[in-house]
Amino acid sequence: MRKGTLFRTLVAVGAFVAASAAHAFEAKPYDDAAFKAAQAAGGPILVHITAPWCPTCKAQHTALEGINKNADYAKVAVFDVDFDTQMQAVKAFKANSQSTLIAYKGASETGRLVGATQAAAIEGLLKSSLK
């Protein structure tokens, strides 16, 4: 392999690895079938009851973006439940308000926080789903 080709290949691989490691998880809009599949898989799950108008929810999203850089959480499935449009799911999760975070390990709830915006508290909740 020529030096130029080898260099370009190494740069491309490095960029791919950096992009892959940049985010451990990606929040997805809540879907009941996907949530049940994640529970059946037995892995860690975070449910975020959120609303686009909620400043506390926005602060939680910011905290999650910071935590998201930690590869320890790569296997966490994150679901955003819209408080305004997904009321059936909100009721099923027994959430009384937006800005509710609920952690699961498979089908078992491991903890919940309401209104917490500190990254350390949210990270502690995520860790409960990894045990």
Steps between C-alpha positions, in 0.01 A plus 500: 500500500634844411565756773230737376239226485598369842482850647154568352378162625627568852341846501166354384511227766588756766213724398260205507616394848475858630152541357392165644634585844360854502160384626426203718124504447238673291158596632217374284134599504304257717347207319324233706622208285862622508482556876364148560770356274767685700349363822497146359867538405573561870726800451511842663224744403433865578154649444480880494153652539561832330326800345645743244386802704650377830819680615579221749475243219736712290751504787464121530570462127813715544617281790431185297704639209798535735453154647458362149873535437569221751541166320381317816146588395525375140242227561236724660182524294353848549137577422346848503129500588324821397297614801248686284434248223569159656272515803425128490871425541535770769221330698649154443828623651306655791669833436323799651704761316743568223870499594468144634789260437444127556774238482445132429709187487291291264145500634597612853494866595825587677425861589341829404566869533259791458637843420866406547734693272840430654712269284626310807147412613396393151818298459428326831158406366656363181747296704208336681392350167845351435515281812 
